[in-house]
Amino acid sequence: MRHRHPAGATAPPGPVKFALALVLNGLLLAWLLPWLRRQWRENPAPAWRTTLVLGLAARLLVGGAKSWHLVKDGVYISELGRLLTAQLWADPAGAWQSFMGNELRFAGSTAVYYGMSNTFFLAKVLAVFNLATGGVDWLNGLYLSLAAFGTGWAAARALAQAFPKLPVGVGLIAFLAWPSVLWFGSGVTKEAALLATGAGVFALFIELIYNENDLPRPLWQRGAQAAALLALAVLHFKLRYFFAAPLLVLLAGAAALRGLQGLRLLQSRTAQTVLLMSWLLAGAWLASEASVAFRANKFTNQLALIYARHLRASAGRPHFEYPDLLPTPVSIVRHAPLAAFNALARPWLGETEGRPLYVAGALETSALIMLLGATMVGWFRRRKEAVLPFALRLALALHCLLMAELLGLSTPNLGSLARYRAVVLPWLLLLLLPAVTRVFNPRARP
């Protein structure tokens, strides 16, 4: 996407842009280097230091490599981001309208999007990054990868501090070391941005709601954390609302249950389950009243359309089908169990056709099935050894189930399914990995 400055608009000279980029990168390094030293000093256990060094290096290496030559959506989003940055320099008033709205009209280019386009929103994020990176793709990839690593690290730290009985390897693997999370959570991709904001939301949520093991924090600090949580929740929702909405609603429900339990109310698991399910249904009803996009008929029709589009694009590639799927609530509900199974248990090694991406997805599926088996055995043998609160586990389980159903219904292509599934895996792994306690060293705490 090439562009020119419109008549009457003048961009600042190159030295001004260079000076701003220098200042922004200097501020980043002024924060990053002390942060890295502090994490190294405060986390002496080998698991933490190894993840900090090798995990960060791997994330940056993968992110830079993937962004060196972008393909498909990455090319379009990056070009759109550069056009927004050019408009920001040349026509700030017009850029403000573009950032606040759903249309871009600049330099002879016009783009109009629907109200919650994650493509346009990520382009806006990249437009801001471009002020520091000069629009260089691989630098943007490094920045997004660094953000995903930082929030994943914060989530693992928050879990280890709030739940001392949780093996530290659980959080580190779930957010930082699981192969598909590392791969898809790097570079200029929607998944990397979504994982970054989702992990950040979760880290702040755990800090505010469950972490009572450190010294009391002043009110201003908790207020700042709450404000950051709200800002990240908005970003998370904007990046892909149908992934974010269930997670945000369910975490809010878990927080409400935590407050009620503090008042000695709703101690039984049955009562907590009923309340959280009711909370989720109430959230779905409020969403349908707030926007026509969330109403049952509209939602199911859109889901069927997405499925049909992906199915047409999957011709000649490994995929699954629902021959009798109809765009009705009844048909969607009837197919939901099989869809959840497909999302979590496909692809298999026998249907990969030797393609590397599908083979990797099949190996991951095998690992997930083994983890699920170990978790079920753990439930039967050590039912009283749960290390996460029941309300939190229930919220994450419901989120994973809803996402599995939505992904299985909308994404029949097995390659795309593996990519989208990576965004859900951290929450699923938090539920499955604790059962495999012998793999981790429970004494390696931050």
C-alpha positions as CSV (number, residue, x, y, z in Angstrom):
1,M,0.0,0.0,0.0
2,R,1.8,3.1,-1.2
3,H,0.8,6.6,-0.1
4,R,1.6,10.2,-0.7
5,H,1.0,13.2,1.5
6,P,-2.2,15.1,0.6
7,A,-2.1,18.7,-0.6
8,G,-1.7,21.1,2.3
9,A,-0.3,18.5,4.7
10,T,3.3,18.6,5.6
11,A,5.2,15.9,7.5
12,P,8.0,16.9,9.8
13,P,11.5,16.4,8.6
14,G,13.5,13.2,9.1
15,P,15.6,14.4,12.0
16,V,12.4,15.1,14.0
17,K,11.2,11.6,13.5
18,F,14.6,10.1,14.2
19,A,14.9,12.1,17.5
20,L,11.4,10.9,18.6
21,A,12.3,7.3,17.8
22,L,15.6,7.8,19.7
23,V,13.8,9.1,22.8
24,L,11.1,6.4,22.7
25,N,13.6,3.6,22.4
26,G,15.8,5.2,25.1
27,L,12.8,5.2,27.4
28,L,12.1,1.6,26.6
29,L,15.7,0.6,27.4
30,A,15.7,2.7,30.6
31,W,12.8,0.6,31.8
32,L,13.7,-2.8,30.3
33,L,17.3,-3.2,31.5
34,P,16.5,-2.5,35.2
35,W,13.5,-4.7,34.9
36,L,15.6,-7.6,33.6
37,R,18.2,-7.1,36.4
38,R,15.5,-7.0,39.0
39,Q,13.9,-10.2,37.7
40,W,17.3,-12.0,37.6
41,R,18.0,-10.9,41.2
42,E,14.6,-11.6,42.6
43,N,14.2,-15.0,40.9
44,P,17.4,-17.0,41.7
45,A,15.8,-20.5,41.0
46,P,17.2,-22.2,37.9
47,A,13.7,-22.5,36.3
48,W,13.1,-18.8,36.5
49,R,16.6,-17.7,35.3
50,T,16.6,-20.2,32.5
51,T,13.2,-19.0,31.2
52,L,14.2,-15.4,31.6
53,V,17.3,-15.8,29.4
54,L,16.5,-18.6,27.0
55,G,12.7,-17.9,26.9
56,L,13.2,-14.2,26.1
57,A,15.9,-14.9,23.5
58,A,13.7,-17.5,21.8
59,R,10.7,-15.2,21.8
60,L,12.7,-12.3,20.3
61,L,14.5,-14.6,17.8
62,V,11.2,-16.1,16.6
63,G,9.4,-12.8,16.5
64,G,12.2,-11.1,14.5
65,A,12.5,-14.0,12.1
66,K,8.8,-14.3,11.4
67,S,8.5,-10.6,10.8
68,W,11.5,-10.3,8.5
69,H,9.3,-11.2,5.5
70,L,5.7,-10.9,6.4
71,V,3.0,-12.8,4.5
72,K,-0.7,-12.5,4.0
73,D,-2.5,-10.5,6.8
74,G,0.8,-9.4,8.3
75,V,1.8,-7.5,5.1
76,Y,-1.6,-5.8,4.8
77,I,-1.8,-4.8,8.5
78,S,1.8,-3.5,8.5
79,E,1.2,-1.4,5.4
80,L,-2.0,0.0,6.9
81,G,-0.2,0.8,10.1
82,R,2.5,2.7,8.2
83,L,-0.3,4.7,6.3
84,L,-1.8,5.6,9.7
85,T,1.6,6.7,11.0
86,A,2.1,8.9,7.9
87,Q,-1.3,10.4,8.5
88,L,-0.4,11.0,12.1
89,W,2.6,13.1,11.0
90,A,1.0,14.9,8.1
91,D,-2.6,15.4,9.3
92,P,-3.0,15.0,13.1
93,A,-6.7,16.0,13.0
94,G,-7.5,13.4,10.3
95,A,-5.4,10.8,12.1
96,W,-7.4,11.4,15.3
97,Q,-10.6,10.7,13.4
98,S,-9.0,7.5,12.0
99,F,-7.9,6.3,15.4
100,M,-11.2,7.0,17.0
101,G,-13.4,5.7,14.1
102,N,-13.6,2.8,11.7
103,E,-12.5,4.6,8.5
104,L,-9.2,5.7,7.0
105,R,-9.1,8.3,4.3
106,F,-5.6,9.5,3.5
107,A,-3.2,9.9,0.6
108,G,-5.7,8.7,-2.0
109,S,-6.4,5.5,0.0
110,T,-9.8,4.7,1.6
111,A,-10.5,1.8,3.9
112,V,-13.8,1.2,5.8
113,Y,-14.2,-1.4,8.5
114,Y,-17.0,-2.7,10.6
115,G,-17.2,-1.5,14.2
116,M,-15.0,-4.1,15.9
117,S,-12.4,-4.9,13.2
118,N,-9.4,-6.5,14.9
119,T,-7.4,-5.9,11.7
120,F,-7.9,-2.2,11.8
121,F,-7.3,-2.0,15.5
122,L,-4.0,-3.9,15.3
123,A,-2.9,-1.5,12.5
124,K,-3.6,1.3,15.0
125,V,-1.3,-0.4,17.5
126,L,1.4,-0.8,14.9
127,A,1.0,2.9,13.9
128,V,2.0,3.9,17.4
129,F,4.9,1.4,17.4
130,N,6.1,2.9,14.2
131,L,6.9,6.1,16.0
132,A,9.7,4.2,17.7
133,T,10.5,1.6,15.0
134,G,10.3,3.7,11.9
135,G,7.8,1.2,10.4
136,V,10.4,-1.6,10.2
137,D,8.5,-4.9,10.3
138,W,11.1,-6.9,12.2
139,L,11.4,-4.3,14.9
140,N,7.6,-4.2,15.3
141,G,7.8,-8.0,15.6
142,L,10.4,-7.7,18.3
143,Y,8.3,-5.2,20.2
144,L,5.2,-7.3,20.1
145,S,7.2,-10.4,21.1
146,L,8.7,-8.5,24.0
147,A,5.2,-7.4,25.1
148,A,3.9,-11.0,25.0
149,F,6.9,-12.3,26.9
150,G,6.7,-9.6,29.6
151,T,3.0,-10.1,30.3
152,G,3.4,-13.9,30.2
153,W,6.3,-13.6,32.7
154,A,4.1,-11.3,34.9
155,A,1.3,-13.9,34.8
156,A,3.7,-16.7,35.8
157,R,5.1,-14.6,38.7
158,A,1.6,-13.6,39.9
159,L,0.5,-17.3,40.0
160,A,3.6,-18.4,41.9
161,Q,3.3,-15.7,44.5
162,A,-0.5,-16.0,45.0
163,F,-0.6,-19.8,45.0
164,P,2.6,-21.2,46.8
165,K,1.4,-24.8,46.2
166,L,1.3,-24.4,42.4
167,P,4.5,-25.8,40.8
168,V,6.3,-22.9,39.2
169,G,6.7,-24.8,35.9
170,V,3.0,-24.5,35.3
171,G,2.9,-20.8,34.7
172,L,6.3,-20.7,32.9
173,I,5.2,-23.5,30.5
174,A,1.7,-22.2,30.0
175,F,2.6,-18.7,29.1
176,L,6.2,-18.8,27.9
177,A,7.6,-22.2,27.0
178,W,4.8,-24.2,25.3
179,P,5.9,-24.4,21.7
180,S,2.8,-23.2,19.9
181,V,2.2,-20.4,22.4
182,L,5.8,-19.3,21.8
183,W,5.6,-19.6,18.0
184,F,2.2,-17.9,17.4
185,G,2.7,-15.5,20.3
186,S,5.7,-13.9,18.4
187,G,6.0,-11.5,15.6
188,V,3.5,-9.2,13.9
189,T,0.4,-11.3,14.4
190,K,-3.0,-10.8,16.0
191,E,-2.3,-13.8,18.2
192,A,0.8,-12.3,19.6
193,A,-1.1,-9.1,20.5
194,L,-4.0,-11.1,21.9
195,L,-1.7,-13.3,24.1
196,A,0.1,-10.2,25.3
197,T,-3.0,-8.4,26.5
198,G,-4.7,-11.6,27.8
199,A,-1.7,-12.5,29.9
200,G,-1.5,-9.0,31.2
201,V,-5.1,-9.0,32.2
202,F,-4.7,-12.3,34.0
203,A,-1.5,-11.2,35.8
204,L,-3.2,-8.0,37.1
205,F,-6.3,-9.9,38.0
206,I,-4.4,-12.5,40.1
207,E,-2.4,-9.6,41.8
208,L,-5.5,-7.7,42.7
209,I,-7.9,-10.6,43.6
210,Y,-5.8,-13.5,44.9
211,N,-2.3,-12.3,45.9
212,E,-2.3,-11.9,49.7
213,N,1.1,-13.2,50.4
214,D,3.1,-10.0,50.0
215,L,3.1,-6.8,52.0
216,P,0.0,-4.7,51.9
217,R,0.1,-2.3,48.9
218,P,-0.9,1.3,49.2
219,L,-4.2,2.4,47.9
220,W,-2.6,4.4,45.0
221,Q,-0.8,1.3,43.8
222,R,-3.9,-0.9,43.8
223,G,-5.7,1.9,42.0
224,A,-3.0,2.1,39.4
225,Q,-3.1,-1.7,38.9
226,A,-6.9,-1.6,38.6
227,A,-6.6,1.2,35.9
228,A,-4.0,-0.8,34.0
229,L,-6.2,-3.9,34.2
230,L,-9.1,-1.9,32.8
231,A,-7.0,-0.5,30.0
232,L,-5.6,-4.0,29.0
233,A,-9.1,-5.4,29.2
234,V,-10.3,-2.8,26.6
235,L,-7.3,-3.6,24.4
236,H,-7.9,-7.3,24.7
237,F,-11.5,-6.9,23.8
238,K,-10.7,-4.7,20.8
239,L,-8.2,-7.2,19.4
240,R,-10.7,-10.1,19.2
241,Y,-13.9,-9.6,21.1
242,F,-15.2,-13.1,20.8
243,F,-12.1,-14.5,22.5
244,A,-11.9,-11.8,25.1
245,A,-15.6,-11.4,26.2
246,P,-16.0,-14.8,27.8
247,L,-12.7,-14.6,29.6
248,L,-13.4,-11.1,30.9
249,V,-16.9,-12.0,32.0
250,L,-15.8,-15.2,33.7
251,L,-12.9,-13.5,35.5
252,A,-15.2,-10.8,36.8
253,G,-17.5,-13.6,38.1
254,A,-14.6,-15.3,39.8
255,A,-13.7,-12.0,41.4
256,A,-17.3,-11.6,42.6
257,L,-17.2,-15.1,44.1
258,R,-13.9,-14.3,45.8
259,G,-15.5,-11.2,47.5
260,L,-18.6,-13.2,48.6
261,Q,-16.4,-15.9,50.1
262,G,-14.5,-13.2,52.0
263,L,-17.9,-12.5,53.6
264,R,-18.4,-16.2,54.4
265,L,-21.0,-16.6,51.7
266,L,-21.3,-19.2,48.9
267,Q,-18.7,-21.6,50.3
268,S,-20.2,-24.7,48.5
269,R,-19.0,-25.6,45.1
270,T,-22.5,-26.1,43.9
271,A,-23.5,-22.6,44.8
272,Q,-20.4,-21.2,43.2
273,T,-21.1,-23.1,40.0
274,V,-24.7,-21.9,39.8
275,L,-23.7,-18.3,40.4
276,L,-20.9,-18.3,37.9
277,M,-23.1,-20.0,35.2
278,S,-25.9,-17.4,36.0
279,W,-23.3,-14.6,35.7
280,L,-22.2,-15.9,32.3
281,L,-25.8,-16.2,31.0
282,A,-26.5,-12.7,32.3
283,G,-23.4,-11.4,30.5
284,A,-24.6,-13.0,27.3
285,W,-28.0,-11.5,27.6
286,L,-26.6,-8.0,28.3
287,A,-24.3,-8.3,25.3
288,S,-27.3,-9.2,23.1
289,E,-29.1,-6.2,24.4
290,A,-26.1,-3.9,23.9
291,S,-25.3,-5.0,20.3
292,V,-27.2,-6.8,17.6
293,A,-24.0,-8.7,16.8
294,F,-24.4,-10.7,20.0
295,R,-28.0,-11.7,19.5
296,A,-28.5,-15.5,19.0
297,N,-29.8,-15.5,15.4
298,K,-27.2,-13.0,14.2
299,F,-24.4,-14.7,16.1
300,T,-25.2,-18.2,14.8
301,N,-25.7,-17.0,11.3
302,Q,-22.3,-15.2,11.4
303,L,-20.7,-18.4,12.9
304,A,-22.1,-20.5,10.0
305,L,-20.9,-18.0,7.4
306,I,-17.3,-18.0,8.9
307,Y,-17.4,-21.8,8.8
308,A,-18.5,-21.8,5.2
309,R,-15.8,-19.4,4.2
310,H,-13.1,-21.3,5.9
311,L,-14.4,-24.6,4.4
312,R,-14.2,-23.2,0.9
313,A,-10.6,-22.0,1.6
314,S,-9.7,-25.4,2.9
315,A,-10.2,-27.3,-0.3
316,G,-7.2,-29.6,-0.9
317,R,-5.9,-29.2,2.6
318,P,-6.6,-31.2,5.8
319,H,-9.9,-30.2,7.4
320,F,-13.1,-31.5,8.9
321,E,-16.7,-30.9,7.9
322,Y,-20.2,-30.6,9.4
323,P,-22.4,-31.6,6.5
324,D,-25.7,-30.8,8.2
325,L,-24.7,-27.6,10.1
326,L,-27.4,-24.9,9.8
327,P,-27.2,-21.2,10.9
328,T,-29.7,-21.8,13.7
329,P,-29.2,-21.8,17.5
330,V,-30.5,-25.4,17.7
331,S,-28.1,-26.7,15.1
332,I,-25.1,-24.8,16.6
333,V,-25.9,-26.3,20.1
334,R,-26.3,-29.8,18.6
335,H,-22.9,-29.6,17.0
336,A,-21.1,-27.9,19.9
337,P,-19.8,-31.1,21.7
338,L,-18.3,-32.4,18.4
339,A,-16.8,-29.0,17.7
340,A,-15.2,-28.8,21.1
341,F,-13.7,-32.3,20.5
342,N,-12.4,-31.3,17.1
343,A,-10.8,-28.1,18.5
344,L,-8.9,-29.9,21.3
345,A,-8.2,-33.4,19.7
346,R,-7.4,-32.5,16.1
347,P,-5.3,-32.8,14.0
348,W,-4.2,-36.4,14.3
349,L,-0.9,-37.6,13.0
350,G,-2.7,-39.7,10.4
351,E,-4.3,-36.7,8.7
352,T,-1.3,-34.3,8.4
353,E,-0.3,-35.3,4.9
354,G,3.3,-34.6,5.9
355,R,2.9,-30.9,6.1
356,P,5.1,-29.4,8.9
357,L,2.5,-27.1,10.4
358,Y,-0.1,-29.9,10.6
359,V,2.5,-32.4,12.0
360,A,3.4,-29.9,14.7
361,G,-0.3,-29.5,15.5
362,A,-0.8,-33.2,15.6
363,L,2.1,-33.6,18.1
364,E,0.7,-30.9,20.2
365,T,-2.7,-32.7,20.1
366,S,-1.1,-35.9,21.3
367,A,0.6,-34.0,24.2
368,L,-2.7,-32.4,25.2
369,I,-4.5,-35.7,25.2
370,M,-1.8,-37.2,27.5
371,L,-2.1,-34.2,29.8
372,L,-5.8,-34.6,29.9
373,G,-5.4,-38.3,30.8
374,A,-2.9,-37.4,33.6
375,T,-5.3,-34.8,34.9
376,M,-8.2,-37.2,35.0
377,V,-6.0,-39.7,36.9
378,G,-5.0,-37.0,39.3
379,W,-8.6,-36.0,39.9
380,F,-9.4,-39.5,41.0
381,R,-6.3,-40.1,43.1
382,R,-5.7,-36.7,44.7
383,R,-9.0,-34.9,44.7
384,K,-8.2,-32.7,47.7
385,E,-4.9,-31.4,46.3
386,A,-6.2,-28.7,44.0
387,V,-3.7,-25.8,44.0
388,L,-6.0,-23.2,42.4
389,P,-9.3,-21.9,43.9
390,F,-12.4,-23.7,42.6
391,A,-14.0,-20.6,41.3
392,L,-10.9,-19.7,39.2
393,R,-10.6,-23.2,37.9
394,L,-14.3,-23.2,37.0
395,A,-14.0,-19.9,35.2
396,L,-11.0,-21.0,33.2
397,A,-12.6,-24.3,32.4
398,L,-15.8,-22.6,31.1
399,H,-13.7,-20.2,29.0
400,C,-11.7,-23.1,27.5
401,L,-14.9,-25.0,26.7
402,L,-16.6,-22.0,25.1
403,M,-13.6,-21.2,23.0
404,A,-13.2,-24.9,22.0
405,E,-16.8,-24.9,20.8
406,L,-16.5,-21.6,18.9
407,L,-13.2,-22.6,17.3
408,G,-14.4,-26.0,16.4
409,L,-17.5,-24.6,14.8
410,S,-15.9,-21.8,12.9
411,T,-12.5,-23.1,11.8
412,P,-12.6,-26.5,9.9
413,N,-9.1,-25.9,8.5
414,L,-6.7,-27.9,10.8
415,G,-3.8,-25.4,10.2
416,S,-5.8,-22.4,11.1
417,L,-7.3,-24.3,14.1
418,A,-3.8,-24.9,15.5
419,R,-3.0,-21.2,15.3
420,Y,-6.2,-20.0,16.9
421,R,-6.0,-22.7,19.6
422,A,-2.7,-21.3,20.7
423,V,-4.5,-18.3,22.2
424,V,-6.6,-20.5,24.4
425,L,-3.8,-22.9,25.5
426,P,-2.4,-20.9,28.4
427,W,-5.7,-21.2,30.2
428,L,-6.1,-24.9,29.3
429,L,-2.6,-25.7,30.4
430,L,-3.1,-24.0,33.8
431,L,-5.9,-26.6,34.3
432,L,-4.0,-29.6,33.0
433,L,-0.4,-29.2,34.0
434,P,-0.8,-29.2,37.9
435,A,-1.8,-32.8,37.7
436,V,1.7,-33.7,36.4
437,T,3.4,-32.6,39.6
438,R,6.3,-35.0,39.3
439,V,7.6,-33.2,36.3
440,F,8.2,-29.9,38.2
441,N,10.2,-28.9,41.2
442,P,7.7,-27.4,43.7
443,R,10.5,-25.8,45.7
444,A,11.7,-23.5,42.8
445,R,9.8,-20.4,43.9
446,P,10.5,-16.8,42.9
